Amino acid sequence: MDIAIHLLHTLWSFFIVLSVIVFIHEFGHYLIAKCCGVKIVAFSIGFGKELIGWNDKSGTRWKISLLPLGGYVKMFGDASSASTADVEAIERMSESDRRLTFYHKSLPRKAAIVAAGPFANFILTVAIFTYFIMTTGLPSADPVVGQVMPDSPALAAGLKTGDRILKINEDEVSSFNDIPYLISTNLGTPVVLLVERGSKEITMTITPKEVEDDDGLGNKIKHPLIGIKSAEIKYQDVGPVRALGESVRRTYMLCAATLKVVGQMITGQRGVGDLKGPIGIAQLSGQATDKDFHTTLWLIAMLSANLGLVNLFPVPLLDGGHLAYYAVEAARGRPLAQKVQEYGFRVGFALLAMLMAFTLINDLWKLF
């Protein structure tokens, strides 16, 4: 009985967390499409058979579907939920109807509609980070070493109490909290620190060591550590403008770190064991909702930023793939042949299907 309750809780949590992220993503597409004069046929959370739905005054069908693994906005003139144009149907339309299709919009408007989904996900992440900063305050610890841990890479490299870290590699360090972000992708690889000691600037190289820790939800994760602590962390109240600016900066750093990790996986510098599929995300969702509301919000922020970023990858079927097609069209003055685009979508579908299968197997391997 307990197992069944736990499973239901996990599934429900997964549905709620993913639905929020997907809704925001698809609403970005929907909103800009409406602003550009495109008629919306359907707005769906999930794929497959409709479970519940209703029509609004404009004729758009809003629905929740059986498989909660994404969603879509189907626009007038689309052949399917994948936003491929029904060319034959569009050719039979009247001129007034054609003007309501996505297919007949200008290239900048198409690009804006497509980019709006990922952009909406970034806005959600920034909004959640801003909420956290406004409610808890902004950590104001300077990037000054308060303590060097014994038997640590920092001690071996010669870091001392009072040293101010100015840069890590080529990235400027403005607060102590920047340090974990900037070394987060350096598992076993050295980082170069520019350190201010008194009136001198010193360059030193440190190779973080890999440690296993708790992620706050009961899962074991590996992360790099150089072995320093700050002096005293204070939290200061800040206004909405500064909170917003800091949230944008944190979202950028999160996305930059994610891109670096993906690059390391592709080049073989990092294993793919940390990749999570539907089961892994469902587990995290259940753990987060079990803990508290703020942890759930934090998870939504992380997943939303990652969904926005991944969707910008230039893979056909993803938003980034559509944007890549538009870039080619802008460069050559005409779109790629329909057959070429169709083959691209098939390749994109195959890649995404393989990735989904791999992450699912990965999840099951870790589960059992």
Beta strands, then each sheet from edge to edge (+ up, - down):
strand 1: 40-55
strand 2: 61-75
strand 3: 138-139
strand 4: 145-148
strand 5: 164-168
strand 6: 171-172
strand 7: 191-197
strand 8: 200-206
strand 9: 209-214
strand 10: 220-225
strand 11: 228-230
strand 12: 235-236
sheet 1: 1+ 2-
sheet 2: 3+ 12-
sheet 3: 4+ 11-
sheet 4: 6+ 5- 7+ 8-
sheet 5: 9+ 10-
end
